[in-house]
Amino acid sequence: MTAAPVVPRSTDHTALRPLGLGEVRLTDGWWARWQRDNRDATTPHALAWLERDGSVENLRRAGDGATGGKHRGFWFSDSDVYKTLEAIAWELGRAPSEGLSRSVAELTAVMGRAQQGDGYINSYVQGGHEKRWEDLTNGHELYCIGHLIQAGVADQRVTGGGELFEVAKRAADVVVRDFADHRRPDTDGHPEIEMALVELYRVTGDRAYLGLAQQLVDVRGHGVLEPHHFGSAYFQDATPVREETTVVGHAVRALYLLCGVVDVYLETGERALLDSAVRQWESLHATKMYLNGAVGSRFEGEAFGDEYELPPDLVYGETCATIGNVMLSWRLLLATGESRYADSIERSLFNLFAASTSVDRCGFFYNNPAQRRVKRPAAPTDGERPTRADAPGTRPPWFACACCPPNVMRTVASLGAYLATATGDGVQVHQYVPATVDAGPATLEVRTRYPLDATVELRVATVDSPEWTLALRVPRWCAGATVTVNGEAAEPLFRKGYLELRRSWRAGDTVVLTLPMPPRLTVAHPAADALRGTVAIERGPVVYCLESTDQEECVDLNHVELLVSRPLEEHLRTDLPGGETVTITATGLARDDSAWSAQGWATLGDEPSAEGREVTLTAVPYHLWANRGPSVMRVFVPARKL
Amino acid sequence: MTAAPVVPRSTDHTALRPLGLGEVRLTDGWWARWQRDNRDATTPHALAWLERDGSVENLRRAGDGATGGKHRGFWFSDSDVYKTLEAIAWELGRAPSEGLSRSVAELTAVMGRAQQGDGYINSYVQGGHEKRWEDLTNGHELYCIGHLIQAGVADQRVTGGGELFEVAKRAADVVVRDFADHRRPDTDGHPEIEMALVELYRVTGDRAYLGLAQQLVDVRGHGVLEPHHFGSAYFQDATPVREETTVVGHAVRALYLLCGVVDVYLETGERALLDSAVRQWESLHATKMYLNGAVGSRFEGEAFGDEYELPPDLVYGETCATIGNVMLSWRLLLATGESRYADSIERSLFNLFAASTSVDRCGFFYNNPAQRRVKRPAAPTDGERPTRADAPGTRPPWFACACCPPNVMRTVASLGAYLATATGDGVQVHQYVPATVDAGPATLEVRTRYPLDATVELRVATVDSPEWTLALRVPRWCAGATVTVNGEAAEPLFRKGYLELRRSWRAGDTVVLTLPMPPRLTVAHPAADALRGTVAIERGPVVYCLESTDQEECVDLNHVELLVSRPLEEHLRTDLPGGETVTITATGLARDDSAWSAQGWATLGDEPSAEGREVTLTAVPYHLWANRGPSVMRVFVPARKL
């Protein structure tokens, strides 16, 4: 059993085979440290908050048969418990832990007592606040059960299936009983159940789950839900999925739905589903995604905007939406083997995803701006739970709607599964993270300080099959990648974005991949109005930002320009939070806008002077921002050609 | 009795004396036609909708003593009835009407029956949905009563005070009874009652009303309200008004509060209040106001953004907020006599305010974008009531929250009061609209096609006092204003933004003011990130936009630039909705972005070519947009120096 989040049952429609957490183990470096902290710091933090915010108590009360009392938190708080359980299941897949197993057992016992005789479980409905399946549009009942199923599937893949899996399966069965064979015409307002049901089919082989997933994909888009305040497109119910051309509406819902769509494709091979998902992914990446991996421009409706609507300041950029893109891109990578999907995962992980969590891994951003004009107050560290509006200047410990933190946790815990894949005669390395990869034909040891520096060493530790192909992704940002085998230049094939080395491998063979990553300035598509006339600093996969914390005193980041013809310089620093970091300095202009005075507008040609003094601007990785107290920050800097 | 919305009782703290609707009468042209339509089309439309949407029915049920039934619409729907009544009162101030008087009497009878013995009135509370004064934070009880008082004051000023005034006064008295002398420590979440109480003081002379207004201004900002989801700054309860440096939070609330603050100043002369209002007004106008008069950048919280946060696409720009700025600027103009306040009123009226309403005057925008990238569906013309999210491509007839339409109505009905003022020895003309002005020292006839063309003729019809000063505002956008008297060049004094002509006037004297208004290109402050690299077309007070409706077929307004060194040309057109219109043509570039393909980003220096073909771009006044069906629209156009 492969212990990974997506394990297609059919092999007819996949280009690549996923590897599980037992096969890919992070050994060292930044991501391995995050995994350690995820287990040692974030997990107990989350378990404590789930008690404190009432999420567990809600389920306990349901188990007691209590009705009429006050449900604490949002009506879909059960899902936070389930996502945390899924994260812990993947942690157990990385290494056993008595404490974590006990937490799973305890929470599962609470859920087991809450679960009704026919398998139904939802603490809000059982608390008497709503009737079962009465408000699919807003009720999130299937969404919650979807997360329960994902937790159960993780448990099954890691342990072979304990009580958590049984609770999940019973819940799935009541959904099948009440919804399958079009016994209900509608579906849940928040997609999630679709991919969960496909996964449950994968571990059970029971086609009823797959069939229901297909049905729920099929009915959506035909106006089967009560139109939302924000319109039917808000939850992707305005256009059938096979006809949709771009991502619309609530970003997390749209991307979760597409995960289910690709999952159904991976099992059924229905090309129209893959085509729609690819089309929407392409539209997203060409016109609606930020450089830092943010998706979903609008606070209102937590939604995708129009094409090229990419405000850096007002962007919503929910952490869960970027995770949704990772989940979707991973499925498309498995389906097609094309590197652009792994590129997108890299962009997401090294930037927005990494920025979502504080370096102590116990603080989280729900929404992720690419520009902050003022120092907002720091997040309270104790009991309060700030919400997204006027989000604080640092990462809060938890949220009233706590969808993001456990979503981060389950992604970090299962990160190994996103690094590499196998085929019958090859191994593909998608992300460059220190790890051991046990992939059928061979075992590899990946050693690298990437992206601190540019080289990745892959050592063949053991070989099971003499001739096979090692495929190494060349990120799209990289020009001039080179590769050596045992110190000699290799001449690999370049296919689908990968350098392919095919040969008879021997234990001890060492491949060194070099991905030159000089700092560079990046501009946006000319139709991206909010970014016109600006540049962003990037180095390798890392997007940088200017944070007020690092600037000379006379620099106000709201009145600064970057002199684009001057050189960018790298500096390896050890004094920043989170360990070794490459910072970049540029030459800027601290613009003196005082001549504008009270004037907001001027006639072209009569503008007040906008000169200033030359300064050194210091850029840090975007993911580090707001780890040293509240700050003014910007990713996109006005460009001046001097 | 001066029939105008703001008539200070004290003359110690005013620079200018307002004139009433009996003294300033619009005679001709665009605004006079709107007044006619306001009376003949909008008013019956609004009265019908108030019946249809349940607002009147709510009050009728309260009169019947019905409780427990369903309240229709928002819990503050009473205010829509009151604002409509205020509008009708001002209409009656312009000219009597049996029909309109009957409507006032009928609605007042409904309110009179609803009103409780002690004067309290609120259909939502009386419907049993909430207890009296129980939720000041969100309940809008004082907000509604404030609008009732304003309607009553209008009635009193126009008719001398009928039953509407009596109902309003009784309602005010219960507020005084329960709140004055700090009998309650708190205030309403939505400011409005403050200015209403000052106005009631003005017509009654009863200082209890003024004292309570002062109290409610004083307590606010001390955290007296339950913190809102969006924070205490949302309703200006985070910082005391005398300490506040800029406009914060919900834009309408902030501006309504400041109206009350200036009103208290106008009666008490407390300088700290005026200083705060001026400080906040200046901050607003330098850093948070759009070229078209939009204020309040954010959908979330309907709020002001940070300084220079001026996205043209995502701007909220509520119609009521711009009306709030007109109301505030008018009070500051009365207080100071400085033309910048009249400039702001002009900017607001000729652009966003005019754009808020369809040319048939029965459709309304709630929020007002300065850029629309896609053609949204047209608003349904019948029963549905679209809300602001994903606002439709044309103006809906009404809203579930119908604050904007009657706010527009009352402003149009009382427009005469905003055109001119008087002093002991002078007349000041602030807005150039065809009208007769009867202002103490003389009667003037103002004739003009402004802003279709640049000249304003002012004929002295009758003279009561031989020597006095005629002051004519020179808008800030205007260079080279000239003035003649009886055909001869005059040499006026220029003071506070006005050309002052002091002489012994005789009946028949004719002044001609010429305000040259060649089309011009305007740029934003360099810190306005969302507008970097763009220009807007203006002519006189009118902001223009490019609307897809007028462009050559090959022009996609999302991929277009304006060649700024080419001439702009004016065209007088008679074929557009709303009558004669000056359009402006410019030379543009229809940019071919196809080389970018699926790419959203490029390394600086390696960008795909962005050439295209030269085209003629046609600009129409912004206020006309979306009157010819849904369109793509933009005010700010990327600039190219070719």
Chai-1 contact restraints between the chains, C-beta under 6 A:
chainA,res_idxA,chainB,res_idxB,connection_type,confidence,min_distance_angstrom,max_distance_angstrom,comment,restraint_id
A,F230,B,A389,contact,1.0,0.0,6.0,A-B,restraint_1
A,G231,B,D390,contact,1.0,0.0,6.0,A-B,restraint_2
A,E282,B,A598,contact,1.0,0.0,6.0,A-B,restraint_3
A,A286,B,A598,contact,1.0,0.0,6.0,A-B,restraint_4
A,A286,B,G600,contact,1.0,0.0,6.0,A-B,restraint_5
A,L291,B,W601,contact,1.0,0.0,6.0,A-B,restraint_6
A,F299,B,E300,contact,1.0,0.0,6.0,A-B,restraint_7
A,E300,B,F299,contact,1.0,0.0,6.0,A-B,restraint_8
A,E300,B,A389,contact,1.0,0.0,6.0,A-B,restraint_9
A,D306,B,R373,contact,1.0,0.0,6.0,A-B,restraint_10
A,D306,B,V374,contact,1.0,0.0,6.0,A-B,restraint_11
A,E309,B,D313,contact,1.0,0.0,6.0,A-B,restraint_12
A,P311,B,P311,contact,1.0,0.0,6.0,A-B,restraint_13
A,D313,B,E309,contact,1.0,0.0,6.0,A-B,restraint_14
A,L314,B,P311,contact,1.0,0.0,6.0,A-B,restraint_15
A,L314,B,L314,contact,1.0,0.0,6.0,A-B,restraint_16
A,R373,B,D306,contact,1.0,0.0,6.0,A-B,restraint_17
A,V374,B,D306,contact,1.0,0.0,6.0,A-B,restraint_18
A,A389,B,F230,contact,1.0,0.0,6.0,A-B,restraint_19
A,A389,B,E300,contact,1.0,0.0,6.0,A-B,restraint_20
A,D390,B,G231,contact,1.0,0.0,6.0,A-B,restraint_21
A,R520,B,T603,contact,1.0,0.0,6.0,A-B,restraint_22
A,L521,B,L604,contact,1.0,0.0,6.0,A-B,restraint_23
A,T522,B,W601,contact,1.0,0.0,6.0,A-B,restraint_24
A,T522,B,T603,contact,1.0,0.0,6.0,A-B,restraint_25
A,V523,B,A602,contact,1.0,0.0,6.0,A-B,restraint_26
A,V523,B,L604,contact,1.0,0.0,6.0,A-B,restraint_27
A,V523,B,E607,contact,1.0,0.0,6.0,A-B,restraint_28
A,H525,B,W596,contact,1.0,0.0,6.0,A-B,restraint_29
A,H525,B,G600,contact,1.0,0.0,6.0,A-B,restraint_30
A,P526,B,A610,contact,1.0,0.0,6.0,A-B,restraint_31
A,A527,B,N558,contact,1.0,0.0,6.0,A-B,restraint_32
A,A527,B,H559,contact,1.0,0.0,6.0,A-B,restraint_33
A,A530,B,A530,contact,1.0,0.0,6.0,A-B,restraint_34
A,R532,B,R532,contact,1.0,0.0,6.0,A-B,restraint_35
A,R532,B,G533,contact,1.0,0.0,6.0,A-B,restraint_36
A,G533,B,R532,contact,1.0,0.0,6.0,A-B,restraint_37
A,G533,B,G533,contact,1.0,0.0,6.0,A-B,restraint_38
A,V535,B,L604,contact,1.0,0.0,6.0,A-B,restraint_39
A,N558,B,A527,contact,1.0,0.0,6.0,A-B,restraint_40
A,H559,B,A527,contact,1.0,0.0,6.0,A-B,restraint_41
A,W596,B,H525,contact,1.0,0.0,6.0,A-B,restraint_42
A,A598,B,E282,contact,1.0,0.0,6.0,A-B,restraint_43
A,A598,B,A286,contact,1.0,0.0,6.0,A-B,restraint_44
A,G600,B,A286,contact,1.0,0.0,6.0,A-B,restraint_45
A,G600,B,H525,contact,1.0,0.0,6.0,A-B,restraint_46
A,W601,B,L291,contact,1.0,0.0,6.0,A-B,restraint_47
A,W601,B,T522,contact,1.0,0.0,6.0,A-B,restraint_48
A,A602,B,V523,contact,1.0,0.0,6.0,A-B,restraint_49
A,T603,B,R520,contact,1.0,0.0,6.0,A-B,restraint_50
A,T603,B,T522,contact,1.0,0.0,6.0,A-B,restraint_51
A,L604,B,L521,contact,1.0,0.0,6.0,A-B,restraint_52
A,L604,B,V523,contact,1.0,0.0,6.0,A-B,restraint_53
A,L604,B,V535,contact,1.0,0.0,6.0,A-B,restraint_54
A,E607,B,V523,contact,1.0,0.0,6.0,A-B,restraint_55
A,A610,B,P526,contact,1.0,0.0,6.0,A-B,restraint_56
